[in-house]
Amino acid sequence: MKDISKELGISITTISFIINKKAENRISKEVIKKVEDYIEKVGYKPNSSAQSLRTGRSKSIVFMVEDISDPFFSAIAKEMEEIAFKNGYNIIYCSTENDRDRTLELISLFKDRQVDAFIITPPENFEKDLKNLIYEEHQNVMVFDRYFKNFKHNYVILENFEGAQKAVAGFYESGRRNIAFVGIDSQLSPLVERHEGYLEAIKNFDLPTYELFLKFNEVKTPGGMNAIRNFLNENPKIDSILFATNNLAINGLRVIREKQIKIPEDLAIISFDERDVFELYSPPISVIAQPISDLAKELINGTLEILASKKERRHFFTKALPGELIVRESLHQLNKESSNP
C-alpha cells in the first residue's frame, strides 16, 4: 500500500478504505476507480496473513466433519462453498474420524490461524469440550448434524426421530410386520433419535422389535458384515430393515446379496441418507433423504448471521429440517396373500 500511495499520490488510509471495501460514501468515485484500476494493472493482492493480524479476522470458516470424503458431507460442503465465497469467506475442510483428541488438536491448530468460525459435527464424548469452546473461549461455533440438550448452542440438524417414524410407517403400509433396526452403538443425537423414532413407531403399530447395534469402528469392516449376517440368521422372521446410516446399509446389502435374499420379496430395505449407489442398485433402495441444499443454506447463512450479529449469546441459531422418504423398488407393496395380518 505504501508503494501504491507513493505512485498515485494518495494517502495510505484512503487506499486501505478502498482495498477493504469501506470507501463508499467516504471517498469519491473517481479516486476509487483510479486506485482500483492501478491495483488491477499491477496485480496487487492484500497479504491475507497481515490482514488477519491487523483485524483479528481471517475470513475463513472451518468445516469439521467425521469424514469429508463421505458423499453427504462433501455435498454439503460444495453447496456451502459458493455462498461463503460470495460473502467473502473461504471454507477449510477437515475430517475428525469421530475422534475427540484429533478434533481438539485440529481446533487448536485453527484457533492459532485465527479462523472466524467453526462448523463442527462433534465426535463422541465432546459435549464438555464444545461447551468450553463456546462459553469459555467465546468462539463462533455452529454445530451440524447433531446437537446437545444440556446447554444452548447454534445447530442445524435433520428431524431424525420423525424420519425413522416415516420409514417404519412406509414398511407397515407395504405389508411388513417384522421390521428390524440396524444402528450404531452411540450417544450421538442423530443415532439415538433414529432409534427412538423406530421404537415409538413399532410401539404404535404393536409390532415386535428386532435390533442390532454395531460399534462405530465396525461399520465398514468384515466384522460388521459378520454381525449383520448372524443377526439375519438368528431372526429369520425379519421382513424389512431400517439402516440408521448409509454405510451400514451398504455393508448390509453386501450380506443380503451374499445370502441370496431377494429384495423386496423377502426383505424390504430403507436407509437413512442418500447415496448414488442406492439409486443404481438393483433393485433401487428406498431412503430417508436429507435436504442437502436446504441444510447447506441454513448452515452457512446461519454461520454468516452469527459472524455479523452483535447480539448477546442468549440468541442462538437453531434449525431442524424434515427428511423425505423416497420410495423405490426395495419398498414395493407385498401381495396381500404373502403379507402377515
PyMOL commands that set and color helices and strands:
alter all, ss='L'
color gray80, all
select helices_A, chain A and resi 2-8+12-19+29-42+48-55+71-86+100-112+127-135+160-173+189-204+216-218+222-234+246-258+276-280+292-308+329-331
alter helices_A, ss='H'
color red, helices_A
select strands_A, chain A and resi 60-65+90-95+117-120+141-144+154-158+179-184+210-214+240-243+268-272+286-289+318-321+324-326
alter strands_A, ss='S'
color yellow, strands_A
deselect
rebuild
show_as cartoon
